[in-house]
Amino acid sequence: MIRKNKPIFLGLWLLLLSGCWQQKPSQMQATVALVNDEPITVQELQAAISETKDKDGKNIEASPEQKAELARRILEQLIQKKMLLQEARRLKIQLTDGEMQERLSEIREGLDEEAFLRSLAERNLSRESWEASARETLLIEKLLNQLVGDQISLPEAELLAYYNTHLDDWKVPEQIKLKQILFQTESEAQAVQKSLAEGADFSEAARTHAQSLELGKDGDLGYRNAAQLPAEFEPLFNADIGSVSGVIKTPFGYHLVKLEDRQPARTLSFEDVKERIHQILLEEKREALFTRWFENIRRKTEVKINEELLHKLS
C-alpha cells in the first residue's frame, strides 16, 4: 500500500536538455530557464539557492566552481518541479481543502502560531509563499502516487527472500532497559540515592527530581545498546535486573540509573522486520517506476537554459 504523503522522487536529478537561447534580451534579464515556455526566474533560483544554504548551514565561502555547481543543481531541481506541476495540471489533478489542511497541520506539528511565524521570519518566508510551496509539494506527491498506485506488487515470498539475503542487517546487539534520574550537582544525587536506599520509589523520585533531557516523566530511557549510552554506563550491562547504580558522573551531569530489563544480542525475526522490508522494496520499485515515467515526460518537454545568465548568477 502506498502512503499518500510519501514523496517518491527525492534524489533523482533531471538530465537537462541544453540548446540555443532565443529569447529577447528583456526576457533574458529575468528568466534563467524556460520549461515548455513557462519561465523560471532569477528570483526563484536565488531564493532556492539561499534556502538550500540555510538548511545546510553552509556559511563557508565557496569556490567559483562550487557556486556554479550549486546553482546548476538547484536549477535542475526547479526544472524538474516545473515539469511535474505541468503534468499535474495536464492530468487535472487537484487538492481538496481537507488534504491541504492535513498537510499543513503535519508540517506545523508542535509549533504554536508564534513559533511558526518566527520560523518563517528566520527563513525570510511569508505565510503565503510557505503555503504555496507546501501546496505544490503535495500536488506533486498526489500526482506520483496516482501514477504508480496500482502498479506495485510485493508478495510475501519476495519479502522473505530479501530477509534471508540480508540477515546481517537484522542483527541487534545486547540491550538494557533503563530508567534514570539526572542531577545538576553531586550532592543532590547523593541525597536521592540515600532516600532510594531507605525505600523511596525510583519512578516517583524521577518525576520529582529529574532534569529535562526529553525523557518520559518517570525517567524512562527504554532499551539502549552500548553505542547509545555514555561510556560511564558500561558497568550497567553486568548489573542485576532491578538494581540501582551509584552516582554516575558524565558530561551531562550526575545520574542515578535503575536497570529494568536486559535483552541478549539476537537476530530479529522476519515478522519483526517485515514492515521495514516492505517499505524498502516499495521505495525501490517506486523509484524505478518514476524513473521510467519521468524519462518519457522529459523527452516530450522543451527545456531552454539561459547559460550566460546562469553563469553570472554563480
Stockholm file with secondary structure:
# STOCKHOLM 1.0

chainA/1-314         MIRKNKPIFLGLWLLLLSGCWQQKPSQMQATVALVNDEPITVQELQAAISETKDKDGKNIEASPEQKAELARRILEQLIQKKMLLQEARRLKIQLTDGEMQERLSEIREGLDEEAFLRSLAERNLSRESWEASARETLLIEKLLNQLVGDQISLPEAELLAYYNTHLDDWKVPEQIKLKQILFQTESEAQAVQKSLAEGADFSEAARTHAQSLELGKDGDLGYRNAAQLPAEFEPLFNADIGSVSGVIKTPFGYHLVKLEDRQPARTLSFEDVKERIHQILLEEKREALFTRWFENIRRKTEVKINEELLHKLS
#=GR chainA/1-314 SS CCCTTCCCCTTCCCCCCCCCCCCCHHHHTTEEEEETTEEEEHHHHHHHHHHHHHHHTCCSCCCHHHHHHHHHHHHHHHHHHHHHHHHHHHTTCCCCHHHHHHHHHHHTTTCCHHHHHHHHHHTTCCHHHHHHHHHHHHHHHHHHHHHHTTSCCCCHHHHHHHHHHTGGGGEECCEEEEEEEEESSHHHHHHHHHHHHTTCCHHHHHHHHCCCSSCCTTCEEEEECGGGSCGGGGGGGGSCTTCBCCCEEETTEEEEEEEEEEECCEECCHHHHHHHHHHHHHHHHHHHHHHHHHHHHHHTCCEEECHHHHHHHC
#=GC SS_cons         CCCTTCCCCTTCCCCCCCCCCCCCHHHHTTEEEEETTEEEEHHHHHHHHHHHHHHHTCCSCCCHHHHHHHHHHHHHHHHHHHHHHHHHHHTTCCCCHHHHHHHHHHHTTTCCHHHHHHHHHHTTCCHHHHHHHHHHHHHHHHHHHHHHTTSCCCCHHHHHHHHHHTGGGGEECCEEEEEEEEESSHHHHHHHHHHHHTTCCHHHHHHHHCCCSSCCTTCEEEEECGGGSCGGGGGGGGSCTTCBCCCEEETTEEEEEEEEEEECCEECCHHHHHHHHHHHHHHHHHHHHHHHHHHHHHHTCCEEECHHHHHHHC
//
